[in-house]
């Protein structure tokens, strides 16, 4: 036969544990439903309606044009034209002789295509690898010409 005090104590402890477990389970279920909710649906399961432009806040209205702003292309295809009657040495990079990049040459009266990133530079270099003239590639650059004097570049 059990003592009535032990029976009451057991009931109180059991109910306390069950209540605590239910409370924790409810907290977990609430956080899980908000984490796993779908866009456009509130945590209660009711669909949300997007705000109309007339009722949107100034911060939301200001953020919209930024999202629509076009970004610069990652690469630019440029036609290199050598209008000079001599082969011209060129350098692709920031600083000829001191920077990293690569050297090449453009044959006389030739035309070739090269892919650049906006901000890259093309240099005409002399025999000592010193920069003579340079052109900086912009997102709108489509052609760079070595002028007939072999010492200047024209970017278009």
C-alpha positions in Angstrom: 0.0 0.0 0.0 1.3 3.4 -0.9 1.5 6.4 1.3 -1.0 9.2 0.2 1.7 11.9 0.4 4.0 10.0 -2.0 1.1 9.6 -4.4 0.3 13.4 -4.3 4.0 14.3 -4.7 4.3 12.0 -7.7 1.2 13.5 -9.3 2.5 17.1 -8.8 5.9 16.2 -10.3 4.4 14.4 -13.2 2.0 17.2 -14.0 4.8 19.8 -13.7 7.0 17.9 -16.2 4.2 17.4 -18.6 3.3 21.1 -18.4 6.9 22.1 -18.9 7.3 19.7 -21.9 4.1 21.1 -23.5 5.3 24.6 -23.0 8.6 23.9 -24.6 6.9 22.0 -27.4 4.6 25.0 -28.1 7.6 27.3 -28.2 9.4 25.0 -30.6 6.3 24.6 -32.8 5.9 28.4 -33.0 9.5 29.0 -34.0 9.5 26.2 -36.5 6.3 27.4 -38.2 7.8 30.9 -38.6 11.1 29.5 -39.9 9.4 27.3 -42.4 6.7 29.6 -43.6 6.4 30.3 -47.2 6.9 33.8 -48.7 3.5 35.6 -48.8 2.0 33.5 -46.0 2.0 34.7 -42.4 3.0 32.3 -39.6 -0.7 31.8 -38.9 -1.2 30.3 -42.3 -3.2 33.2 -43.7 -1.9 34.7 -47.0 -0.4 38.1 -46.8 -1.2 40.8 -49.3 1.6 42.9 -50.7 1.3 46.6 -49.9 0.2 48.8 -52.7 2.7 51.5 -54.0 0.4 54.2 -52.6 0.7 52.8 -49.1 4.4 51.8 -49.2 6.8 53.5 -46.9 9.4 55.9 -48.2 12.2 53.5 -47.4 10.5 50.8 -49.6 9.8 53.3 -52.4 13.5 54.4 -52.3 14.8 50.8 -52.4 12.8 50.0 -55.6 14.8 52.1 -58.1 18.1 50.7 -56.7 17.0 47.2 -57.5 16.1 48.2 -61.1 19.4 50.0 -61.7 21.4 48.1 -64.4 24.8 46.9 -63.4 27.9 47.1 -65.5 28.7 44.1 -67.6 31.3 41.6 -66.1 33.2 41.6 -69.4 33.5 43.8 -72.4 34.4 42.6 -75.9 36.6 45.2 -77.6 38.0 45.3 -81.1 41.6 46.3 -81.2 42.6 48.1 -84.5 46.1 48.8 -85.5 46.0 51.6 -88.1 49.8 51.9 -87.8 52.1 50.6 -90.6 54.3 48.9 -88.0 53.8 46.1 -85.5 53.1 47.6 -82.1 54.0 46.1 -78.7 51.2 46.3 -76.2 50.7 45.5 -72.5 47.4 44.3 -71.0 47.4 45.4 -67.3 47.9 48.3 -64.9 51.6 49.1 -65.0 53.9 48.0 -67.8 57.4 47.0 -66.6 56.3 47.0 -62.9 52.8 45.5 -62.8 51.3 42.2 -63.4 49.8 41.6 -66.8 50.8 40.3 -70.2 52.7 41.6 -73.2 51.6 41.0 -76.8 51.8 42.7 -80.2 49.4 44.0 -82.8 50.5 43.4 -86.4 50.4 46.3 -88.8 47.1 47.3 -90.2 45.3 44.5 -88.3 42.1 44.0 -86.4 41.4 41.6 -83.5 39.0 41.1 -80.6 39.9 41.0 -77.0 37.8 40.5 -73.8 38.4 42.9 -70.9 36.8 43.7 -67.6 35.7 47.3 -67.1 38.6 49.2 -65.5 41.3 47.1 -67.3 44.0 49.0 -69.2 45.7 48.6 -72.6 49.1 50.2 -73.1 51.4 50.8 -76.1 54.9 50.0 -74.9 58.3 50.7 -76.3 61.3 48.3 -76.7 62.2 48.9 -73.0 58.7 47.9 -71.9 57.9 51.5 -70.8 54.4 52.8 -71.3 53.9 55.2 -74.2 50.1 55.6 -74.2 47.2 53.9 -72.5 43.5 53.5 -72.7 41.2 52.5 -69.8 38.4 50.1 -70.7 34.9 51.3 -69.8 31.6 49.3 -70.0 30.8 51.3 -73.1 34.2 50.8 -74.9 33.8 48.8 -78.1 36.9 49.7 -80.1 40.5 50.8 -79.4 42.6 52.1 -82.3 46.3 52.5 -82.5 46.6 55.7 -84.5 48.6 55.9 -87.7 51.5 57.6 -85.8 51.9 54.4 -83.7 52.2 56.4 -80.4 48.5 57.1 -79.4 45.4 55.1 -78.6 41.8 56.2 -79.3 39.0 54.4 -77.4 35.4 54.5 -78.7 
